[in-house]
């Protein structure tokens, strides 16, 4: 249907309509990823409050429309009052296959995690007017499942 210089295209190829555009996000659910990095970040908020976060980065096996792998990150709040230490111990224990404790964090060998294939829970959340992708729990991939 054409009206002056404006063109309107009507498509009826599906029973579903895209009413709200969402940015390209990795598919939600349990996705396979490789851990690519683990770094400690110290800083301060605008009000001078200190921050201390452990940042775990990874690359999903899923790709976007251009064929690039989705990059993900999970941050753990490592301040004394933060829940990040317990969450990191839970995730890292699941990946290395043994229960880790506070003493394991004194000199944590990041090579125990970097390079490991894991299942990560991808969630889509709306933050204000924008959609974002967050990473939930991490799980080990059974060795039997990874052997061909």
Residue pairs with C-beta under 8 A, 6 or more apart in sequence:
1 8
1 10
2 8
22 124
22 131
23 130
23 131
24 64
24 65
25 70
25 122
25 124
25 131
25 132
25 133
26 60
26 62
26 70
26 72
26 122
26 133
27 62
27 122
28 122
28 123
28 124
29 121
29 122
30 119
30 120
30 121
30 122
30 139
31 60
31 61
31 62
31 119
31 120
31 121
31 122
32 60
32 61
32 117
32 118
32 119
32 141
33 58
33 59
33 60
33 61
33 72
33 117
33 118
33 119
33 120
34 58
34 59
34 61
34 115
34 116
34 117
34 118
35 56
35 57
35 58
35 95
35 113
35 114
35 115
35 116
35 118
36 57
36 58
36 59
36 114
37 55
37 56
37 57
37 114
38 54
38 55
38 56
38 57
38 110
38 113
38 114
39 54
39 55
39 57
40 52
40 53
40 54
40 55
40 78
41 51
41 52
41 53
41 54
41 55
42 50
42 51
42 52
43 50
43 51
43 52
44 50
44 51
45 51
50 79
51 77
51 79
52 77
52 78
52 79
52 82
53 75
53 76
53 77
53 78
53 84
54 75
54 76
54 78
54 84
54 88
55 73
55 74
55 75
55 76
56 73
56 74
56 75
56 76
56 88
56 91
56 113
56 138
57 71
57 72
57 73
58 71
58 72
58 73
58 74
58 118
58 120
58 135
59 69
59 70
59 71
59 72
60 69
60 70
60 71
60 72
60 120
60 122
61 69
62 69
62 70
63 69
63 70
64 70
70 133
72 120
72 122
72 133
72 135
73 135
74 91
74 120
74 135
74 138
75 84
76 82
76 84
76 85
76 87
76 88
77 83
77 84
78 84
78 85
78 88
85 102
85 105
88 105
89 100
89 101
89 102
89 104
89 105
90 137
91 137
91 138
92 100
92 104
92 108
92 112
92 113
93 99
93 100
94 137
94 138
94 139
94 140
95 112
95 113
95 116
95 118
95 138
95 139
95 140
96 112
96 113
96 140
97 140
116 140
117 141
117 146
118 138
118 139
118 140
118 141
119 138
119 139
119 140
119 141
120 135
120 136
120 137
120 138
120 139
121 135
121 136
121 137
121 138
121 139
122 133
122 134
122 135
122 136
123 133
123 134
123 135
123 136
124 131
124 132
124 133
124 134
125 131
125 132
125 133
125 134
126 132
